[in-house]
Amino acid sequence: MSNETEVTRRDAGEVSQSETPGRRAVLVPAVDIVEDEQGVTIWADLPGVPKDKLDIRVHDGNLSIEAEAVVRTPAGMNVTHSEVRTSRYARAFSISPDLDTSKIDASLQDGILTLRIQRREAALPRRIEVKDA
């Protein structure tokens, strides 16, 4: 197993600094990436994001995560002033060819997205048995 991370960042910056009316800043979610012999696990912080506002795509060795946080308003309440804004999140990664993008498991719980990407069978470490001559 190499010591290099199998997933690399492709983000340009942390936060889009300029906000214009009708346009929200795009936040780059914090992630933890752990590699083991079987593959890679990515944990992304997406507070306030429901499953139906989460879009995960993989194409041509690139993985993208886009999401929108939702601030729910109680039924029957009209908001006249709000200082809480809904957030948009976006993050992209380049995926190593050693990882099998057809075997990605995703789950979202308590604002944490967990992605597990399995290593391709041919890239898995294996033991070579030595025979007597």
N, CA, C and O atoms as a GROMACS GRO file, in nm:
protein
  532
    1MET      N    1   0.084  -0.118   0.000
    1MET     CA    2   0.000   0.000   0.000
    1MET      C    3   0.089   0.124   0.000
    1MET      O    4   0.186   0.131   0.075
    2SER      N    5   0.056   0.220  -0.083
    2SER     CA    6   0.135   0.343  -0.091
    2SER      C    7   0.100   0.435   0.025
    2SER      O    8  -0.003   0.418   0.091
    3ASN      N    9   0.185   0.531   0.049
    3ASN     CA   10   0.158   0.629   0.152
    3ASN      C   11   0.087   0.751   0.096
    3ASN      O   12   0.059   0.846   0.169
    4GLU      N   13   0.059   0.750  -0.035
    4GLU     CA   14  -0.005   0.863  -0.099
    4GLU      C   15  -0.156   0.850  -0.090
    4GLU      O   16  -0.211   0.740  -0.100
    5THR      N   17  -0.221   0.962  -0.072
    5THR     CA   18  -0.366   0.963  -0.068
    5THR      C   19  -0.420   0.933  -0.206
    5THR      O   20  -0.372   0.988  -0.305
    6GLU      N   21  -0.520   0.846  -0.213
    6GLU     CA   22  -0.577   0.803  -0.340
    6GLU      C   23  -0.675   0.903  -0.398
    6GLU      O   24  -0.711   0.894  -0.516
    7VAL      N   25  -0.718   0.997  -0.318
    7VAL     CA   26  -0.814   1.096  -0.363
    7VAL      C   27  -0.746   1.231  -0.349
    7VAL      O   28  -0.692   1.261  -0.243
    8THR      N   29  -0.749   1.314  -0.453
    8THR     CA   30  -0.685   1.444  -0.446
    8THR      C   31  -0.786   1.555  -0.463
    8THR      O   32  -0.886   1.538  -0.534
    9ARG      N   33  -0.762   1.667  -0.399
    9ARG     CA   34  -0.850   1.784  -0.404
    9ARG      C   35  -0.842   1.852  -0.538
    9ARG      O   36  -0.735   1.862  -0.597
   10ARG      N   37  -0.958   1.901  -0.586
   10ARG     CA   38  -0.960   1.982  -0.708
   10ARG      C   39  -1.027   2.116  -0.684
   10ARG      O   40  -1.070   2.181  -0.779
   11ASP      N   41  -1.038   2.158  -0.559
   11ASP     CA   42  -1.108   2.282  -0.528
   11ASP      C   43  -1.020   2.403  -0.555
   11ASP      O   44  -0.898   2.397  -0.543
   12ALA      N   45  -1.085   2.511  -0.591
   12ALA     CA   46  -1.012   2.634  -0.617
   12ALA      C   47  -0.990   2.715  -0.489
   12ALA      O   48  -0.885   2.776  -0.472
   13GLY      N   49  -1.089   2.715  -0.400
   13GLY     CA   50  -1.076   2.794  -0.278
   13GLY      C   51  -1.169   2.745  -0.171
   13GLY      O   52  -1.243   2.648  -0.190
   14GLU      N   53  -1.164   2.810  -0.057
   14GLU     CA   54  -1.245   2.765   0.055
   14GLU      C   55  -1.388   2.816   0.049
   14GLU      O   56  -1.482   2.739   0.068
   15VAL      N   57  -1.406   2.945   0.021
   15VAL     CA   58  -1.539   3.003   0.017
   15VAL      C   59  -1.542   3.107  -0.094
   15VAL      O   60  -1.446   3.183  -0.110
   16SER      N   61  -1.649   3.110  -0.167
   16SER     CA   62  -1.668   3.216  -0.265
   16SER      C   63  -1.696   3.344  -0.185
   16SER      O   64  -1.800   3.353  -0.120
   17GLN      N   65  -1.607   3.440  -0.190
   17GLN     CA   66  -1.615   3.556  -0.102
   17GLN      C   67  -1.724   3.656  -0.142
   17GLN      O   68  -1.782   3.721  -0.055
   18SER      N   69  -1.752   3.668  -0.270
   18SER     CA   70  -1.848   3.770  -0.310
   18SER      C   71  -1.989   3.714  -0.314
   18SER      O   72  -2.014   3.609  -0.373
   19GLU      N   73  -2.079   3.786  -0.251
   19GLU     CA   74  -2.220   3.750  -0.252
   19GLU      C   75  -2.296   3.867  -0.311
   19GLU      O   76  -2.279   3.981  -0.268
   20THR      N   77  -2.379   3.838  -0.407
   20THR     CA   78  -2.464   3.941  -0.463
   20THR      C   79  -2.607   3.904  -0.430
   20THR      O   80  -2.635   3.788  -0.401
   21PRO      N   81  -2.700   4.001  -0.433
   21PRO     CA   82  -2.839   3.967  -0.403
   21PRO      C   83  -2.889   3.854  -0.492
   21PRO      O   84  -2.869   3.855  -0.613
   22GLY      N   85  -2.954   3.755  -0.429
   22GLY     CA   86  -3.005   3.641  -0.504
   22GLY      C   87  -2.901   3.533  -0.528
   22GLY      O   88  -2.933   3.427  -0.582
   23ARG      N   89  -2.777   3.559  -0.489
   23ARG     CA   90  -2.671   3.461  -0.511
   23ARG      C   91  -2.600   3.435  -0.378
   23ARG      O   92  -2.556   3.529  -0.311
   24ARG      N   93  -2.589   3.308  -0.341
   24ARG     CA   94  -2.528   3.273  -0.213
   24ARG      C   95  -2.384   3.227  -0.233
   24ARG      O   96  -2.346   3.180  -0.341
   25ALA      N   97  -2.306   3.242  -0.128
   25ALA     CA   98  -2.169   3.192  -0.131
   25ALA      C   99  -2.172   3.040  -0.134
   25ALA      O  100  -2.262   2.977  -0.080
   26VAL      N  101  -2.072   2.983  -0.198
   26VAL     CA  102  -2.058   2.838  -0.201
   26VAL      C  103  -1.949   2.801  -0.102
   26VAL      O  104  -1.835   2.848  -0.112
   27LEU      N  105  -1.984   2.717  -0.006
   27LEU     CA  106  -1.890   2.674   0.097
   27LEU      C  107  -1.823   2.544   0.055
   27LEU      O  108  -1.884   2.460  -0.010
   28VAL      N  109  -1.698   2.529   0.092
   28VAL     CA  110  -1.624   2.406   0.068
   28VAL      C  111  -1.630   2.326   0.197
   28VAL      O  112  -1.570   2.366   0.297
   29PRO      N  113  -1.703   2.212   0.197
   29PRO     CA  114  -1.716   2.138   0.323
   29PRO      C  115  -1.583   2.077   0.368
   29PRO      O  116  -1.502   2.032   0.286
   30ALA      N  117  -1.562   2.077   0.498
   30ALA     CA  118  -1.444   2.011   0.553
   30ALA      C  119  -1.458   1.861   0.536
   30ALA      O  120  -1.567   1.806   0.551
   31VAL      N  121  -1.347   1.794   0.503
   31VAL     CA  122  -1.351   1.649   0.486
   31VAL      C  123  -1.235   1.584   0.561
   31VAL      O  124  -1.132   1.645   0.587
   32ASP      N  125  -1.257   1.457   0.595
   32ASP     CA  126  -1.151   1.368   0.644
   32ASP      C  127  -1.144   1.256   0.543
   32ASP      O  128  -1.247   1.204   0.500
   33ILE      N  129  -1.022   1.216   0.505
   33ILE     CA  130  -1.002   1.107   0.409
   33ILE      C  131  -0.909   1.006   0.473
   33ILE      O  132  -0.799   1.040   0.517
   34VAL      N  133  -0.954   0.880   0.477
   34VAL     CA  134  -0.873   0.774   0.534
   34VAL      C  135  -0.859   0.663   0.430
   34VAL      O  136  -0.957   0.619   0.370
   35GLU      N  137  -0.736   0.619   0.411
   35GLU     CA  138  -0.706   0.512   0.316
   35GLU      C  139  -0.667   0.386   0.394
   35GLU      O  140  -0.591   0.393   0.490
   36ASP      N  141  -0.718   0.272   0.350
   36ASP     CA  142  -0.673   0.144   0.404
   36ASP      C  143  -0.652   0.048   0.287
   36ASP      O  144  -0.662   0.087   0.171
   37GLU      N  145  -0.621  -0.078   0.318
   37GLU     CA  146  -0.593  -0.175   0.211
   37GLU      C  147  -0.713  -0.199   0.121
   37GLU      O  148  -0.696  -0.233   0.004
   38GLN      N  149  -0.834  -0.182   0.173
   38GLN     CA  150  -0.955  -0.211   0.097
   38GLN      C  151  -1.004  -0.094   0.012
   38GLN      O  152  -1.079  -0.115  -0.083
   39GLY      N  153  -0.964   0.028   0.046
   39GLY     CA  154  -1.011   0.144  -0.028
   39GLY      C  155  -0.995   0.274   0.049
   39GLY      O  156  -0.904   0.289   0.131
   40VAL      N  157  -1.086   0.367   0.020
   40VAL     CA  158  -1.080   0.501   0.079
   40VAL      C  159  -1.216   0.536   0.139
   40VAL      O  160  -1.320   0.504   0.081
   41THR      N  161  -1.214   0.600   0.254
   41THR     CA  162  -1.337   0.651   0.316
   41THR      C  163  -1.324   0.802   0.327
   41THR      O  164  -1.222   0.854   0.372
   42ILE      N  165  -1.430   0.871   0.284
   42ILE     CA  166  -1.435   1.018   0.291
   42ILE      C  167  -1.552   1.056   0.381
   42ILE      O  168  -1.665   1.009   0.361
   43TRP      N  169  -1.526   1.141   0.479
   43TRP     CA  170  -1.632   1.198   0.563
   43TRP      C  171  -1.636   1.346   0.532
   43TRP      O  172  -1.535   1.415   0.542
   44ALA      N  173  -1.754   1.398   0.493
   44ALA     CA  174  -1.770   1.540   0.462
   44ALA      C  175  -1.874   1.602   0.555
   44ALA      O  176  -1.981   1.544   0.577
   45ASP      N  177  -1.843   1.718   0.610
   45ASP     CA  178  -1.935   1.789   0.699
   45ASP      C  179  -2.034   1.870   0.615
   45ASP      O  180  -1.996   1.964   0.545
   46LEU      N  181  -2.162   1.832   0.624
   46LEU     CA  182  -2.268   1.899   0.549
   46LEU      C  183  -2.385   1.931   0.642
   46LEU      O  184  -2.494   1.875   0.625
   47PRO      N  185  -2.365   2.020   0.740
   47PRO     CA  186  -2.473   2.048   0.836
   47PRO      C  187  -2.596   2.108   0.768
   47PRO      O  188  -2.585   2.196   0.682
   48GLY      N  189  -2.713   2.059   0.809
   48GLY     CA  190  -2.839   2.110   0.758
   48GLY      C  191  -2.880   2.059   0.621
   48GLY      O  192  -2.981   2.103   0.567
   49VAL      N  193  -2.804   1.965   0.565
   49VAL     CA  194  -2.834   1.913   0.431
   49VAL      C  195  -2.920   1.788   0.442
   49VAL      O  196  -2.878   1.689   0.503
   50PRO      N  197  -3.040   1.790   0.383
   50PRO     CA  198  -3.121   1.668   0.378
   50PRO      C  199  -3.080   1.584   0.256
   50PRO      O  200  -3.018   1.635   0.162
   51LYS      N  201  -3.114   1.457   0.259
   51LYS     CA  202  -3.077   1.364   0.153
   51LYS      C  203  -3.124   1.410   0.016
   51LYS      O  204  -3.053   1.392  -0.083
   52ASP      N  205  -3.242   1.470   0.008
   52ASP     CA  206  -3.296   1.511  -0.123
   52ASP      C  207  -3.228   1.636  -0.180
   52ASP      O  208  -3.253   1.671  -0.295
   53LYS      N  209  -3.143   1.703  -0.101
   53LYS     CA  210  -3.071   1.820  -0.149
   53LYS      C  211  -2.921   1.791  -0.167
   53LYS      O  212  -2.839   1.883  -0.170
   54LEU      N  213  -2.887   1.662  -0.179
   54LEU     CA  214  -2.750   1.618  -0.192
   54LEU      C  215  -2.731   1.553  -0.329
   54LEU      O  216  -2.809   1.467  -0.368
   55ASP      N  217  -2.628   1.595  -0.401
   55ASP     CA  218  -2.599   1.541  -0.534
   55ASP      C  219  -2.453   1.496  -0.537
   55ASP      O  220  -2.362   1.577  -0.524
   56ILE      N  221  -2.432   1.365  -0.554
   56ILE     CA  222  -2.298   1.307  -0.562
   56ILE      C  223  -2.285   1.246  -0.700
   56ILE      O  224  -2.368   1.165  -0.741
   57ARG      N  225  -2.180   1.285  -0.772
   57ARG     CA  226  -2.160   1.233  -0.907
   57ARG      C  227  -2.016   1.190  -0.926
   57ARG      O  228  -1.923   1.247  -0.868
   58VAL      N  229  -2.001   1.086  -1.008
   58VAL     CA  230  -1.867   1.041  -1.044
   58VAL      C  231  -1.865   1.023  -1.196
   58VAL      O  232  -1.954   0.960  -1.254
   59HIS      N  233  -1.761   1.081  -1.259
   59HIS     CA  234  -1.749   1.073  -1.404
   59HIS      C  235  -1.604   1.096  -1.444
   59HIS      O  236  -1.540   1.191  -1.397
   60ASP      N  237  -1.552   1.010  -1.529
   60ASP     CA  238  -1.415   1.024  -1.581
   60ASP      C  239  -1.311   1.045  -1.471
   60ASP      O  240  -1.222   1.130  -1.484
   61GLY      N  241  -1.321   0.968  -1.365
   61GLY     CA  242  -1.222   0.978  -1.259
   61GLY      C  243  -1.238   1.097  -1.168
   61GLY      O  244  -1.146   1.128  -1.091
   62ASN      N  245  -1.350   1.166  -1.175
   62ASN     CA  246  -1.376   1.281  -1.090
   62ASN      C  247  -1.500   1.256  -1.004
   62ASN      O  248  -1.601   1.206  -1.054
   63LEU      N  249  -1.491   1.291  -0.878
   63LEU     CA  250  -1.602   1.279  -0.785
   63LEU      C  251  -1.642   1.420  -0.743
   63LEU      O  252  -1.558   1.498  -0.701
   64SER      N  253  -1.771   1.452  -0.755
   64SER     CA  254  -1.818   1.584  -0.712
   64SER      C  255  -1.931   1.569  -0.612
   64SER      O  256  -2.016   1.480  -0.624
   65ILE      N  257  -1.930   1.657  -0.514
   65ILE     CA  258  -2.034   1.663  -0.411
   65ILE      C  259  -2.092   1.803  -0.415
   65ILE      O  260  -2.019   1.901  -0.402
   66GLU      N  261  -2.223   1.812  -0.433
   66GLU     CA  262  -2.293   1.939  -0.427
   66GLU      C  263  -2.414   1.921  -0.336
   66GLU      O  264  -2.482   1.819  -0.342
   67ALA      N  265  -2.439   2.020  -0.253
   67ALA     CA  266  -2.548   2.008  -0.156
   67ALA      C  267  -2.601   2.145  -0.119
   67ALA      O  268  -2.536   2.248  -0.138
   68GLU      N  269  -2.723   2.144  -0.065
   68GLU     CA  270  -2.785   2.267  -0.019
   68GLU      C  271  -2.846   2.244   0.118
   68GLU      O  272  -2.927   2.153   0.137
   69ALA      N  273  -2.807   2.327   0.212
   69ALA     CA  274  -2.864   2.319   0.347
   69ALA      C  275  -3.004   2.380   0.344
   69ALA      O  276  -3.033   2.471   0.266
   70VAL      N  277  -3.090   2.329   0.430
   70VAL     CA  278  -3.228   2.376   0.437
   70VAL      C  279  -3.255   2.425   0.578
   70VAL      O  280  -3.229   2.354   0.676
   71VAL      N  281  -3.308   2.546   0.588
   71VAL     CA  282  -3.353   2.600   0.717
   71VAL      C  283  -3.505   2.593   0.714
   71VAL      O  284  -3.570   2.666   0.639
   72ARG      N  285  -3.561   2.506   0.795
   72ARG     CA  286  -3.706   2.485   0.795
   72ARG      C  287  -3.777   2.592   0.877
   72ARG      O  288  -3.732   2.630   0.985
   73THR      N  289  -3.888   2.640   0.823
   73THR     CA  290  -3.972   2.736   0.892
   73THR      C  291  -4.094   2.662   0.943
   73THR      O  292  -4.159   2.591   0.866
   74PRO      N  293  -4.128   2.676   1.071
   74PRO     CA  294  -4.246   2.608   1.125
   74PRO      C  295  -4.372   2.646   1.048
   74PRO      O  296  -4.385   2.760   1.001
   75ALA      N  297  -4.465   2.552   1.035
   75ALA     CA  298  -4.591   2.575   0.964
   75ALA      C  299  -4.667   2.692   1.027
   75ALA      O  300  -4.674   2.703   1.149
   76GLY      N  301  -4.723   2.777   0.943
   76GLY     CA  302  -4.803   2.888   0.990
   76GLY      C  303  -4.722   3.010   1.030
   76GLY      O  304  -4.780   3.111   1.070
   77MET      N  305  -4.590   3.003   1.021
   77MET     CA  306  -4.506   3.116   1.060
   77MET      C  307  -4.460   3.190   0.935
   77MET      O  308  -4.412   3.129   0.840
   78ASN      N  309  -4.475   3.321   0.936
   78ASN     CA  310  -4.426   3.405   0.828
   78ASN      C  311  -4.298   3.473   0.875
   78ASN      O  312  -4.297   3.537   0.980
   79VAL      N  313  -4.192   3.460   0.800
   79VAL     CA  314  -4.064   3.518   0.836
   79VAL      C  315  -4.061   3.662   0.787
   79VAL      O  316  -4.079   3.688   0.668
   80THR      N  317  -4.037   3.755   0.877
   80THR     CA  318  -4.025   3.896   0.838
   80THR      C  319  -3.879   3.940   0.838
   80THR      O  320  -3.843   4.036   0.770
   81HIS      N  321  -3.796   3.870   0.913
   81HIS     CA  322  -3.653   3.899   0.916
   81HIS      C  323  -3.579   3.770   0.948
   81HIS      O  324  -3.618   3.697   1.039
   82SER      N  325  -3.473   3.744   0.874
   82SER     CA  326  -3.394   3.624   0.901
   82SER      C  327  -3.247   3.654   0.878
   82SER      O  328  -3.209   3.709   0.775
   83GLU      N  329  -3.165   3.618   0.976
   83GLU     CA  330  -3.021   3.635   0.962
   83GLU      C  331  -2.952   3.504   0.932
   83GLU      O  332  -2.830   3.500   0.912
   84VAL      N  333  -3.028   3.396   0.928
   84VAL     CA  334  -2.974   3.265   0.896
   84VAL      C  335  -2.996   3.240   0.748
   84VAL      O  336  -3.110   3.246   0.700
   85ARG      N  337  -2.890   3.213   0.676
   85ARG     CA  338  -2.901   3.187   0.534
   85ARG      C  339  -2.880   3.038   0.508
   85ARG      O  340  -2.808   2.970   0.580
   86THR      N  341  -2.946   2.991   0.404
   86THR     CA  342  -2.918   2.854   0.364
   86THR      C  343  -2.784   2.853   0.293
   86THR      O  344  -2.747   2.949   0.226
   87SER      N  345  -2.713   2.746   0.307
   87SER     CA  346  -2.578   2.736   0.250
   87SER      C  347  -2.576   2.638   0.135
   87SER      O  348  -2.649   2.539   0.134
   88ARG      N  349  -2.490   2.667   0.040
   88ARG     CA  350  -2.461   2.572  -0.068
   88ARG      C  351  -2.319   2.522  -0.046
   88ARG      O  352  -2.230   2.598  -0.010
   89TYR      N  353  -2.302   2.392  -0.067
   89TYR     CA  354  -2.171   2.330  -0.052
   89TYR      C  355  -2.129   2.269  -0.185
   89TYR      O  356  -2.213   2.220  -0.260
   90ALA      N  357  -2.000   2.272  -0.214
   90ALA     CA  358  -1.947   2.207  -0.333
   90ALA      C  359  -1.802   2.167  -0.308
   90ALA      O  360  -1.724   2.242  -0.250
   91ARG      N  361  -1.768   2.048  -0.351
   91ARG     CA  362  -1.632   1.996  -0.337
   91ARG      C  363  -1.610   1.894  -0.447
   91ARG      O  364  -1.702   1.821  -0.483
   92ALA      N  365  -1.489   1.888  -0.501
   92ALA     CA  366  -1.458   1.793  -0.609
   92ALA      C  367  -1.322   1.727  -0.582
   92ALA      O  368  -1.232   1.787  -0.524
   93PHE      N  369  -1.311   1.603  -0.626
   93PHE     CA  370  -1.189   1.525  -0.607
   93PHE      C  371  -1.155   1.449  -0.735
   93PHE      O  372  -1.244   1.414  -0.812
   94SER      N  373  -1.027   1.426  -0.757
   94SER     CA  374  -0.983   1.334  -0.862
   94SER      C  375  -0.964   1.199  -0.797
   94SER      O  376  -0.904   1.188  -0.690
   95ILE      N  377  -1.015   1.096  -0.861
   95ILE     CA  378  -1.011   0.960  -0.805
   95ILE      C  379  -0.902   0.879  -0.874
   95ILE      O  380  -0.892   0.880  -0.997
   96SER      N  381  -0.822   0.810  -0.795
   96SER     CA  382  -0.716   0.724  -0.849
   96SER      C  383  -0.777   0.611  -0.932
   96SER      O  384  -0.883   0.560  -0.898
   97PRO      N  385  -0.711   0.571  -1.039
   97PRO     CA  386  -0.760   0.457  -1.118
   97PRO      C  387  -0.759   0.326  -1.038
   97PRO      O  388  -0.820   0.228  -1.081
   98ASP      N  389  -0.689   0.321  -0.924
   98ASP     CA  390  -0.688   0.202  -0.840
   98ASP      C  391  -0.821   0.182  -0.767
   98ASP      O  392  -0.847   0.074  -0.713
   99LEU      N  393  -0.905   0.285  -0.765
   99LEU     CA  394  -1.033   0.277  -0.695
   99LEU      C  395  -1.144   0.246  -0.793
   99LEU      O  396  -1.145   0.294  -0.906
  100ASP      N  397  -1.239   0.164  -0.748
  100ASP     CA  398  -1.350   0.119  -0.832
  100ASP      C  399  -1.470   0.210  -0.811
  100ASP      O  400  -1.542   0.197  -0.712
  101THR      N  401  -1.491   0.304  -0.903
  101THR     CA  402  -1.599   0.402  -0.888
  101THR      C  403  -1.737   0.340  -0.906
  101THR      O  404  -1.838   0.405  -0.879
  102SER      N  405  -1.744   0.215  -0.950
  102SER     CA  406  -1.875   0.148  -0.958
  102SER      C  407  -1.915   0.090  -0.822
  102SER      O  408  -2.026   0.041  -0.806
  103LYS      N  409  -1.824   0.096  -0.726
  103LYS     CA  410  -1.850   0.042  -0.592
  103LYS      C  411  -1.832   0.151  -0.487
  103LYS      O  412  -1.744   0.143  -0.401
  104ILE      N  413  -1.917   0.254  -0.496
  104ILE     CA  414  -1.915   0.362  -0.397
  104ILE      C  415  -2.041   0.350  -0.312
  104ILE      O  416  -2.152   0.347  -0.364
  105ASP      N  417  -2.022   0.344  -0.181
  105ASP     CA  418  -2.134   0.343  -0.088
  105ASP      C  419  -2.142   0.481  -0.024
  105ASP      O  420  -2.040   0.538   0.017
  106ALA      N  421  -2.264   0.536  -0.015
  106ALA     CA  422  -2.282   0.669   0.043
  106ALA      C  423  -2.392   0.664   0.149
  106ALA      O  424  -2.494   0.599   0.131
  107SER      N  425  -2.368   0.735   0.260
  107SER     CA  426  -2.472   0.750   0.363
  107SER      C  427  -2.462   0.890   0.421
  107SER      O  428  -2.354   0.949   0.425
  108LEU      N  429  -2.575   0.941   0.467
  108LEU     CA  430  -2.582   1.073   0.528
  108LEU      C  431  -2.653   1.061   0.662
  108LEU      O  432  -2.768   1.017   0.668
  109GLN      N  433  -2.583   1.099   0.768
  109GLN     CA  434  -2.643   1.092   0.901
  109GLN      C  435  -2.590   1.207   0.986
  109GLN      O  436  -2.469   1.228   0.997
  110ASP      N  437  -2.683   1.281   1.046
  110ASP     CA  438  -2.650   1.391   1.137
  110ASP      C  439  -2.554   1.493   1.073
  110ASP      O  440  -2.463   1.543   1.140
  111GLY      N  441  -2.574   1.523   0.946
  111GLY     CA  442  -2.494   1.623   0.877
  111GLY      C  443  -2.358   1.574   0.832
  111GLY      O  444  -2.275   1.654   0.788
  112ILE      N  445  -2.332   1.445   0.842
  112ILE     CA  446  -2.204   1.388   0.800
  112ILE      C  447  -2.230   1.293   0.682
  112ILE      O  448  -2.302   1.195   0.695
  113LEU      N  449  -2.169   1.324   0.567
  113LEU     CA  450  -2.175   1.237   0.451
  113LEU      C  451  -2.056   1.141   0.458
  113LEU      O  452  -1.942   1.185   0.474
  114THR      N  453  -2.083   1.012   0.447
  114THR     CA  454  -1.977   0.911   0.446
  114THR      C  455  -1.977   0.844   0.310
  114THR      O  456  -2.077   0.787   0.267
  115LEU      N  457  -1.864   0.850   0.242
  115LEU     CA  458  -1.845   0.783   0.114
  115LEU      C  459  -1.736   0.679   0.130
  115LEU      O  460  -1.628   0.709   0.180
  116ARG      N  461  -1.764   0.557   0.088
  116ARG     CA  462  -1.666   0.448   0.092
  116ARG      C  463  -1.642   0.403  -0.050
  116ARG      O  464  -1.736   0.358  -0.117
  117ILE      N  465  -1.519   0.414  -0.098
  117ILE     CA  466  -1.483   0.375  -0.234
  117ILE      C  467  -1.389   0.256  -0.226
  117ILE      O  468  -1.279   0.267  -0.172
  118GLN      N  469  -1.433   0.145  -0.280
  118GLN     CA  470  -1.353   0.021  -0.276
  118GLN      C  471  -1.238   0.027  -0.376
  118GLN      O  472  -1.248   0.089  -0.482
  119ARG      N  473  -1.130  -0.038  -0.342
  119ARG     CA  474  -1.016  -0.052  -0.432
  119ARG      C  475  -1.051  -0.159  -0.537
  119ARG      O  476  -1.119  -0.256  -0.507
  120ARG      N  477  -1.003  -0.139  -0.660
  120ARG     CA  478  -1.025  -0.240  -0.766
  120ARG      C  479  -0.961  -0.372  -0.723
  120ARG      O  480  -0.857  -0.373  -0.656
  121GLU      N  481  -1.022  -0.482  -0.763
  121GLU     CA  482  -0.972  -0.616  -0.726
  121GLU      C  483  -0.825  -0.631  -0.764
  121GLU      O  484  -0.746  -0.684  -0.685
  122ALA      N  485  -0.787  -0.586  -0.883
  122ALA     CA  486  -0.648  -0.600  -0.930
  122ALA      C  487  -0.551  -0.515  -0.848
  122ALA      O  488  -0.431  -0.543  -0.846
  123ALA      N  489  -0.601  -0.412  -0.780
  123ALA     CA  490  -0.515  -0.323  -0.702
  123ALA      C  491  -0.505  -0.363  -0.556
  123ALA      O  492  -0.427  -0.305  -0.480
  124LEU      N  493  -0.585  -0.463  -0.514
  124LEU     CA  494  -0.580  -0.508  -0.376
  124LEU      C  495  -0.448  -0.579  -0.347
  124LEU      O  496  -0.397  -0.653  -0.432
  125PRO      N  497  -0.393  -0.557  -0.229
  125PRO     CA  498  -0.271  -0.629  -0.195
  125PRO      C  499  -0.301  -0.778  -0.183
  125PRO      O  500  -0.406  -0.817  -0.132
  126ARG      N  501  -0.209  -0.859  -0.229
  126ARG     CA  502  -0.228  -1.004  -0.217
  126ARG      C  503  -0.095  -1.068  -0.183
  126ARG      O  504   0.012  -1.016  -0.215
  127ARG      N  505  -0.104  -1.180  -0.118
  127ARG     CA  506   0.015  -1.254  -0.076
  127ARG      C  507   0.054  -1.353  -0.186
  127ARG      O  508  -0.032  -1.424  -0.239
  128ILE      N  509   0.180  -1.357  -0.219
  128ILE     CA  510   0.232  -1.449  -0.319
  128ILE      C  511   0.298  -1.565  -0.246
  128ILE      O  512   0.391  -1.546  -0.168
  129GLU      N  513   0.250  -1.685  -0.273
  129GLU     CA  514   0.308  -1.801  -0.208
  129GLU      C  515   0.429  -1.850  -0.287
  129GLU      O  516   0.424  -1.861  -0.410
  130VAL      N  517   0.536  -1.880  -0.215
  130VAL     CA  518   0.658  -1.928  -0.278
  130VAL      C  519   0.660  -2.080  -0.269
  130VAL      O  520   0.644  -2.137  -0.161
  131LYS      N  521   0.679  -2.144  -0.383
  131LYS     CA  522   0.680  -2.291  -0.389
  131LYS      C  523   0.824  -2.342  -0.381
  131LYS      O  524   0.919  -2.272  -0.418
  132ASP      N  525   0.839  -2.465  -0.333
  132ASP     CA  526   0.971  -2.529  -0.331
  132ASP      C  527   1.012  -2.563  -0.474
  132ASP      O  528   0.929  -2.601  -0.557
  133ALA      N  529   1.139  -2.548  -0.502
  133ALA     CA  530   1.189  -2.573  -0.637
  133ALA      C  531   1.205  -2.720  -0.666
  133ALA      O  532   1.246  -2.757  -0.776
   0.00000   0.00000   0.00000
